Amino acid sequence: MEPQHPSSPARTGRRRIVKRLKVIQLIEQKEIGDPEKVRRRLRDFLFDRRIDRLARAAHGKRFSEVSTVANGDEIARLEHEALLKRVDEERIRARVEKLFSRRAAASATSHLSKTEITKLQAARGDIPVAVAKSEAWADEVAARLHQEAPWLASATEVLWHSLRRSARLGEPIKISPLIINGPPGVGKTRLAKRFAELVSVPSVGLDASTGSPGFSIVGLERGWGSAQPGRPVEMILESRMANGIVVVDEICKAKSAESKKGTAFSFYDALLSLLEPESARRWECPFYRVSFDMSHLSWIFTSNDVDLVQPTVKSRCTVVHVRALTPLELQDFAIRRGRELSLSDASIEAIIVALIHAQDRLNRRISLRDVSRMLARAQDLESRPIFQ
């Protein structure tokens, strides 16, 4: 069933953050402040203890009681004898260093730089998650998506029902792992990112067919020259939101690689630990070596041939098939997008004429990518200065 849309575009509005969740699993430690302040507190404590002991030995009273009745010379003598020696200072310094080193080790951050610790602390504790405002709001979002790309109705329907479920149960917005399968250039990736935009959650795009397999997802552990966190972790830390959307293009072309030492790196193996809810709840980042709760992320994959997707991944996903655009739908898209870009009527008309004749000239199917290139070219031409 295709979502019905009103005659005029619905205003989806912004989401309300109504829940907060803990994502970074650091051992909570009582804050003990700056090392220099701790040193001063220890010095003051030792001095007070020592001068009280001297006062009790001489007068049988605490120094605060003696100081109210003793003469100035006696007070000065007690203070001088209670002064800390160099050996006392060294003992305090060593104790403070030991205290802070143990605290860092206990919080699992001793291997991190100050910049990295600051990044983690910014998202430490409870961070926001987006929740659907209402089922009616979910209907409006789905209507907007369907209005913009009716040929992707089967994928829009899955997103629609997931959003309604979130609203009905009051749970964070989350899409169960989804594979959108269909011909290239029909807007599969655009749909996923547009959905993230409409529900106001962050998104990150990955390409399974290029780059180092798996590294972009899980990151690369320390000890490698190019060590870095994975893109999903970076998205959480930068956006400080727990339920973003990871869009993985061309999952059907995912590759494996092998290092010079014979170590295998599989895109699918890296992915499975994040797709399984149990392992995702306490997923350890190879770079930060800290546990993250990644179970609130949504995963949307695109493919051109779902039969090439590894069964272990495909079995964990909902698969929907989408069709190619008709010539009329391509023209409608060009008109709507051209107006959004403020192109002149003459430019839009020229693009429509080109689309009508392009199929025969190119002897292949015209896709949204072709239309987008035409629109970009027209925008570039219209922005050029006019020479006299």
Solvent accessible surface area in square Angstrom, and as a share of the most:
residue,aa,sasa,rsa
1,M,163,0.73
2,E,89,0.40
3,P,3,0.02
4,Q,143,0.64
5,H,83,0.37
6,P,65,0.41
7,S,122,0.78
8,S,70,0.45
9,P,84,0.53
10,A,14,0.11
11,R,218,0.80
12,T,14,0.08
13,G,46,0.44
14,R,167,0.61
15,R,47,0.17
16,R,139,0.51
17,I,62,0.32
18,V,86,0.49
19,K,81,0.34
20,R,141,0.52
21,L,48,0.24
22,K,74,0.31
23,V,0,0.00
24,I,1,0.00
25,Q,47,0.21
26,L,8,0.04
27,I,104,0.53
28,E,107,0.48
29,Q,63,0.28
30,K,176,0.74
31,E,114,0.51
32,I,41,0.21
33,G,46,0.45
34,D,68,0.35
35,P,51,0.32
36,E,63,0.28
37,K,109,0.46
38,V,8,0.05
39,R,57,0.21
40,R,113,0.41
41,R,135,0.49
42,L,53,0.26
43,R,63,0.23
44,D,87,0.45
45,F,119,0.50
46,L,49,0.25
47,F,53,0.22
48,D,77,0.40
49,R,141,0.52
50,R,41,0.15
51,I,6,0.03
52,D,32,0.16
53,R,144,0.53
54,L,45,0.22
55,A,0,0.00
56,R,127,0.46
57,A,91,0.70
58,A,57,0.44
59,H,83,0.37
60,G,57,0.55
61,K,100,0.42
62,R,120,0.44
63,F,36,0.15
64,S,66,0.43
65,E,92,0.41
66,V,3,0.01
67,S,38,0.24
68,T,110,0.64
69,V,118,0.68
70,A,25,0.19
71,N,102,0.52
72,G,53,0.51
73,D,119,0.62
74,E,35,0.16
75,I,39,0.20
76,A,58,0.45
77,R,98,0.36
78,L,1,0.00
79,E,73,0.33
80,H,131,0.58
81,E,72,0.32
82,A,0,0.00
83,L,91,0.45
84,L,36,0.18
85,K,111,0.47
86,R,203,0.74
87,V,93,0.54
88,D,6,0.03
89,E,67,0.30
90,E,82,0.37
91,R,151,0.55
92,I,14,0.07
93,R,99,0.36
94,A,51,0.39
95,R,159,0.58
96,V,2,0.01
97,E,93,0.42
98,K,111,0.47
99,L,77,0.38
100,F,36,0.15
101,S,66,0.43
102,R,155,0.57
103,R,64,0.23
104,A,31,0.24
105,A,64,0.50
106,A,38,0.30
107,S,11,0.07
108,A,39,0.30
109,T,12,0.07
110,S,76,0.49
111,H,59,0.26
112,L,15,0.08
113,S,56,0.36
114,K,178,0.75
115,T,104,0.60
116,E,31,0.14
117,I,42,0.21
118,T,87,0.51
119,K,76,0.32
120,L,1,0.00
121,Q,88,0.39
122,A,41,0.32
123,A,0,0.00
124,R,53,0.19
125,G,27,0.26
126,D,77,0.40
127,I,6,0.03
128,P,26,0.16
129,V,0,0.00
130,A,0,0.00
131,V,8,0.05
132,A,7,0.05
133,K,67,0.28
134,S,47,0.31
135,E,54,0.24
136,A,65,0.50
137,W,11,0.04
138,A,0,0.00
139,D,48,0.25
140,E,62,0.28
141,V,1,0.00
142,A,1,0.01
143,A,3,0.02
144,R,44,0.16
145,L,3,0.01
146,H,15,0.07
147,Q,55,0.24
148,E,21,0.10
149,A,7,0.06
150,P,48,0.30
151,W,12,0.04
152,L,2,0.01
153,A,13,0.10
154,S,45,0.29
155,A,0,0.00
156,T,0,0.00
157,E,41,0.18
158,V,36,0.21
159,L,0,0.00
160,W,27,0.10
161,H,93,0.41
162,S,24,0.15
163,L,1,0.00
164,R,63,0.23
165,R,122,0.44
166,S,4,0.03
167,A,20,0.16
168,R,140,0.51
169,L,90,0.45
170,G,27,0.26
171,E,65,0.29
172,P,27,0.17
173,I,4,0.02
174,K,84,0.35
175,I,1,0.00
176,S,73,0.47
177,P,24,0.15
178,L,0,0.00
179,I,0,0.00
180,I,0,0.00
181,N,16,0.08
182,G,6,0.06
183,P,38,0.24
184,P,61,0.38
185,G,5,0.05
186,V,0,0.00
187,G,15,0.14
188,K,14,0.06
189,T,37,0.22
190,R,97,0.35
191,L,7,0.03
192,A,0,0.00
193,K,87,0.37
194,R,47,0.17
195,F,1,0.00
196,A,1,0.01
197,E,111,0.50
198,L,10,0.05
199,V,0,0.00
200,S,21,0.13
201,V,12,0.07
202,P,30,0.19
203,S,45,0.29
204,V,14,0.08
205,G,26,0.25
206,L,9,0.05
207,D,59,0.30
208,A,4,0.03
209,S,16,0.10
210,T,85,0.49
211,G,66,0.63
212,S,57,0.37
213,P,16,0.10
214,G,3,0.03
215,F,41,0.17
216,S,37,0.24
217,I,0,0.00
218,V,23,0.13
219,G,3,0.03
220,L,13,0.07
221,E,89,0.40
222,R,57,0.21
223,G,84,0.81
224,W,104,0.36
225,G,92,0.89
226,S,77,0.50
227,A,29,0.23
228,Q,93,0.41
229,P,15,0.09
230,G,0,0.00
231,R,100,0.36
232,P,0,0.00
233,V,0,0.00
234,E,43,0.19
235,M,14,0.06
236,I,0,0.00
237,L,6,0.03
238,E,125,0.56
239,S,47,0.30
240,R,127,0.46
241,M,13,0.06
242,A,1,0.01
243,N,1,0.01
244,G,0,0.00
245,I,2,0.01
246,V,0,0.00
247,V,0,0.00
248,V,0,0.00
249,D,35,0.18
250,E,44,0.20
251,I,0,0.00
252,C,12,0.07
253,K,98,0.41
254,A,21,0.16
255,K,113,0.48
256,S,79,0.51
257,A,41,0.32
258,E,129,0.58
259,S,27,0.17
260,K,212,0.90
261,K,193,0.82
262,G,45,0.43
263,T,70,0.41
264,A,78,0.60
265,F,41,0.17
266,S,23,0.15
267,F,4,0.02
268,Y,21,0.08
269,D,96,0.50
270,A,16,0.12
271,L,0,0.00
272,L,38,0.19
273,S,38,0.25
274,L,6,0.03
275,L,15,0.07
276,E,64,0.29
277,P,68,0.43
278,E,132,0.59
279,S,51,0.33
280,A,1,0.01
281,R,108,0.39
282,R,158,0.58
283,W,18,0.06
284,E,104,0.47
285,C,0,0.00
286,P,40,0.25
287,F,19,0.08
288,Y,3,0.01
289,R,111,0.41
290,V,5,0.03
291,S,20,0.13
292,F,0,0.00
293,D,19,0.10
294,M,2,0.01
295,S,15,0.10
296,H,37,0.16
297,L,2,0.01
298,S,2,0.01
299,W,6,0.02
300,I,0,0.00
301,F,0,0.00
302,T,5,0.03
303,S,1,0.00
304,N,49,0.25
305,D,59,0.31
306,V,15,0.09
307,D,111,0.58
308,L,115,0.57
309,V,2,0.01
310,Q,65,0.29
311,P,97,0.61
312,T,62,0.36
313,V,0,0.00
314,K,59,0.25
315,S,90,0.58
316,R,89,0.33
317,C,20,0.12
318,T,64,0.37
319,V,47,0.27
320,V,17,0.10
321,H,113,0.51
322,V,14,0.08
323,R,114,0.42
324,A,31,0.24
325,L,13,0.06
326,T,61,0.36
327,P,95,0.60
328,L,118,0.59
329,E,27,0.12
330,L,10,0.05
331,Q,37,0.16
332,D,69,0.36
333,F,9,0.04
334,A,0,0.00
335,I,53,0.27
336,R,75,0.27
337,R,82,0.30
338,G,0,0.00
339,R,168,0.61
340,E,100,0.45
341,L,43,0.21
342,S,95,0.61
343,L,14,0.07
344,S,51,0.33
345,D,114,0.59
346,A,74,0.58
347,S,20,0.13
348,I,13,0.07
349,E,115,0.52
350,A,62,0.48
351,I,11,0.06
352,I,26,0.13
353,V,74,0.42
354,A,30,0.24
355,L,14,0.07
356,I,95,0.48
357,H,97,0.43
358,A,2,0.01
359,Q,81,0.36
360,D,123,0.64
361,R,161,0.59
362,L,86,0.43
363,N,136,0.70
364,R,110,0.40
365,R,85,0.31
366,I,5,0.02
367,S,11,0.07
368,L,12,0.06
369,R,134,0.49
370,D,10,0.05
371,V,0,0.00
372,S,52,0.34
373,R,142,0.52
374,M,47,0.21
375,L,4,0.02
376,A,59,0.46
377,R,132,0.48
378,A,12,0.09
379,Q,80,0.35
380,D,63,0.33
381,L,85,0.42
382,E,76,0.34
383,S,85,0.55
384,R,127,0.46
385,P,96,0.61
386,I,157,0.80
387,F,176,0.73
388,Q,214,0.95
